[in-house]
Amino acid sequence: MSLTSLVIVAAEAGHSEPAVHPYAVGAITLVVLLALLVVLLMFGGGREHS
């Protein structure tokens, strides 16, 4: 079996749904980054600037 036919067979077999939806990954990432931003603002909110 040639390399080209192996690639074609692999490409045909690889059409399945992803285990985790890409929007779910993006939403989780957004929530984590927003939580870190809130923690940063809470930590630096009470400090005086020179």
KANORCOR-V148767 format. One record per residue. N is the residue number from 1. PSI is psi in degrees with one decimal (999 if undefined). NEAR is the number of other ideal C-beta (glycine too) atoms within 8 Angstrom. Layout:
n=(N & N)
psi=(PSI & PSI)
near=(NEAR & NEAR)
This chain:
n=(1 & 2 & 3 & 4 & 5 & 6 & 7 & 8 & 9 & 10 & 11 & 12 & 13 & 14 & 15 & 16 & 17 & 18 & 19 & 20 & 21 & 22 & 23 & 24 & 25 & 26 & 27 & 28 & 29 & 30 & 31 & 32 & 33 & 34 & 35 & 36 & 37 & 38 & 39 & 40 & 41 & 42 & 43 & 44 & 45 & 46 & 47 & 48 & 49 & 50)
psi=(132.2 & 167.3 & -37.3 & -44.2 & -32.6 & -39.5 & -40.6 & -42.9 & -41.3 & -37.7 & -37.0 & -34.2 & -17.0 & 10.3 & 77.7 & 163.1 & 143.8 & 153.5 & -38.7 & 131.8 & 136.3 & -34.1 & -32.9 & -41.0 & -43.2 & -40.1 & -42.2 & -41.7 & -42.9 & -43.5 & -42.8 & -45.3 & -39.4 & -37.2 & -41.3 & -36.7 & -41.8 & -42.6 & -41.2 & -42.8 & -35.2 & -38.6 & -41.5 & -0.9 & -32.7 & 6.3 & 142.9 & 147.3 & 140.4 & 999)
near=(3 & 5 & 5 & 6 & 8 & 9 & 8 & 8 & 8 & 8 & 8 & 7 & 6 & 6 & 5 & 4 & 3 & 6 & 3 & 6 & 6 & 7 & 6 & 8 & 9 & 8 & 8 & 8 & 8 & 8 & 8 & 8 & 8 & 8 & 8 & 8 & 8 & 8 & 8 & 8 & 8 & 7 & 6 & 7 & 6 & 3 & 5 & 3 & 3 & 2)
